[in-house]
């Protein structure tokens, strides 16, 4: 199982979650972060750190955001791993 970054992260891209991840499974996109489903160990450390409550266990992703499960898998493999805290996007 894996965790998924969803809609609330779009346009904010806080990185509080990446510094607590023990396996470095977060990837940085232009407007949001993604979790690589094959690398996530389901530890839930990131969930409490997300200031916009954008991270859900894949079984608990709200229906309106189910498309983010596939989006995370697709975009994580095309993005750069992120392990350090960065300034969030300007419009957050």
Secondary structure, DSSP 4 states (H G I P E B T S, - for coil): --EEE-GGGTTT---TTGGG-TT--EEE-SSSEEE-TTT-----HHHHH-TT--EEEGGG--GGGTHHHHHHHHHHTTSEE--S--PPPTT-
